[in-house]
């Protein structure tokens, strides 16, 4: 475990150096947050049927999504893309660690550092000026933190699967396009999942993307009551276990057929 902690620590410190990029990302996410809130405000003004979420809840939902944007599993590890295309991935195989958990550790650092740099100022700015409401109680806040921890691990597990896919796809462009679209739509980042039609709710509730964004955000707002938080955590843990098992199996299969460029 010391080796993996060292990898996470080193790459976390490296990612913290990109403060200018985080500031630019914060400005961009504030801009898109305003646009989305204006769209939902217009929708609620003309909607005649009762909605499963209030406008105030949707506003908080939007700002939570903007704060946690960097945590979504929508991209492939760029260093691994370069290493696989150049053949330097062979050096990864020489390290005295398990390859799956090595790449998982990379994903942990890549998801945590940018999220921290953007989420803290986003919570402060949106909470003070733009309608992001605090959790209703300490219990709700604790449940949200637990759900966000599950969302973070689930996101890292999905991202690791994407990295492993590079053993077959090399460039990863197609995988990133497909995953980014799926992650944005099915996690609730475009439209909160409760606003989808009734016929889609069962599918959305089963898929793993709900556990990455929608469910933790609704726990934060109290839209999912405390006595149902265990369902959210169980859903996340089940998908984490599934992605880890599949990921380790894919690593084993990929290494048996890996051909490094150059010989």
Number of C-alpha atoms within 10 A of each C-alpha: 8 7 12 17 12 12 17 21 16 13 17 20 12 13 17 17 13 13 13 10 13 20 14 11 18 20 14 12 19 18 12 15 21 14 12 18 20 13 11 15 16 11 12 15 9 8 10 8 7 8 11 12 15 11 16 14 19 23 23 23 27 23 29 24 24 25 24 24 22 22 26 25 27 21 20 24 18 11 11 21 20 14 15 21 16 14 15 15 18 15 9 16 12 9 10 9 13 14 18 19 17 20 22 25 24 23 25 24 23 22 24 19 22 23 19 17 22 24 23 12 14 22 20 12 15 20 15 11 9 17 15 23 18 13 16 11 11 9 11 20 17 15 23 23 15 18 25 23 16 22 28 23 20 27 27 29 28 28 29 28 23 22 27 25 19 20 24 12 16 17 18 20 14 10 17 17 12 12 19 16 12 14 21 18 16 23 25 24 19 13 18 22 22 18 14 13 8 9 8 12 13 9 10 19 19 12 14 23 26 24 28 29 30 24 28 28 28 22 25 28 23 18 16 17 13 15 7 10 19 13 12 21 20 14 19 28 18 12 19 21 13 13 20 20 12 13 23 18 12 17 19 12 12 16 12 9 10 12 13 14 12 7 5
